[in-house]
Amino acid sequence: MILQNISHLLWFLQLPIFRSVEHQEEYMLRALELARLGQGAVSPNPLVGCVLVEGDLIIGEGWHRKYGERHAEIMAMDSVVEKHSIAGCTAYVSLEPCSHIGKTPPCADALIKAGVKHVVISTVDTNPLVAGQGIQRLRDAGIDVTTGVLKSEGRRINRRFFTSIEQHIPYIILKWAETADGFVGSQNSTSKWISNVTSRQRAHQWRAEEDAVLVGTRTAQVDNPRLNVRDWSGRNPVRVVIDRSLRLDESLNLFDQSQPTLCYNLKKQEEKSNLTYIKLEKDSFLMSLLLDLTRRNIRSVMVEGGAQTLHAFIQEGLWHEARIFRSVQTFGEGIHSPAIHGQHLREERIEDDRLIVMINPARSIT
């Protein structure tokens, strides 16, 4: 009988632990959901969301909204109506609180000062400026710290940030539209649109979410793109063009200096207003380009073509994600779409187009 009672007691004592784990994941999911709201506005900073919980009640929420402005933890504390309730609460943060002074003071210090008793973290910040120091500072102040809650999800939403920090190159997204019979353009380059209007709007949304958009010489010359955000709201990306021999005419839209533009070449180094020419060596041209983008705090780049440029990135294994619009159109002949092999991530219908998303397992950080 005594053994049976002890057994029941042990079972009962475990229940709050299991409920706690479930609750931790629920609150962290909310923090991750909030973090995503900063996409396209906070780079080169990471996406961060924070939820403050007292008992089972959420008393405050916040996310990092814009680079240079207050971080998620501060936003969450500012949102609390009864400030005294912050003392003794639990903070759920999608990324380790910062411990250094950047554009804003350290968030770890702010949590300590507010009297938070427990901090639950999804992912450790691998930025050398933080790298566990925020966690250590919290623990040194007597705060309980739990890490690794929904770690894979936390790494995934900040894949651009972690890739840049850990692989020293931006997160590279390859994007193109192809016909049902596998062409990205007609032989005489007269065909302009392959994907439908809604798919093109989605592509403009993506531009607003990434730091830079890159095209090669032929695409710049034939399509004369503007590479800005017209069919979506958001910031324009940095435009990047590869023009090794400087064959492109400066009357093209890319050189109108309406937004920051980088031209990588083999011939000259020159800087104008919103237009910079960067000279690179022929050997390891693409890798040198990516390393330079990282030095410029560009965390992500979407490569929009053309076929030869896309093929070069694929050939060198310099890609993390591919987004392919497959149309119902057929050309019969033309410029073949790039051959790519990766892990199928998802597929969706966009009216009569099919969007296929693949990832490169060799460069995965999750």
CORMO-V474491 format. One line per field, one symbol per residue. phi: phi as a letter, one per 30 degrees, with the letter a starting at -180 (. if undefined). psi: psi as a letter, one per 30 degrees, with the letter a starting at -180 (. if undefined). A space follows every 10 residues. Layout:
phi=???
psi=???
//
This chain:
phi=.ddddddddd ddddeedddd dddedddded ddddedddei bceddddbbb bcbciccdca babdcaejce dedddddddd dceddddjdc ccbdbeddbc ccdbdddedd ddddidcbbc bdbddddedc hjdddddddd diddbcbidh eddddddcdd dddddccibd dcccbacbdd cibcaddcid dcccdddddd ddddddedcc dbbbbcdddd dddhdchccc cackdddddb bcbechcddd ddedcdidae bcccbccbca bcdibbccdb dddheddddd dddddcicdb bccckdedde ddddecicac bbbbdcdddb cialdddddb baddcabbcb hccccccbbc edcdcc
psi=eeeeeeeeee eeffeeeeee eeeeeeeeee eeeeeffgkf ffkgllkklk kkkjcgkjfk llljekkfak leeeeeeffk ejeffekflk kjkfkkklgl jbfllkfeee eeefgkfkkk kekkjgkffd hfeeeeeeef ggkkkklgjh eeeeeefhee eeeeeefgll kkkkklkllf ghkflleggf kekelleeee eeeeeeeffl elkklaeeee eefhlfhaje glkllklkkk kjieghfkkf flefgfgflk kkjkageljk kajgjkkkkl lekheeeeee eeeefggjfk kkjgaaeeee eeeeeggile kkjkkjlflk felajklkkk kakkelklkj bglkkkkllj ffgkg.
//
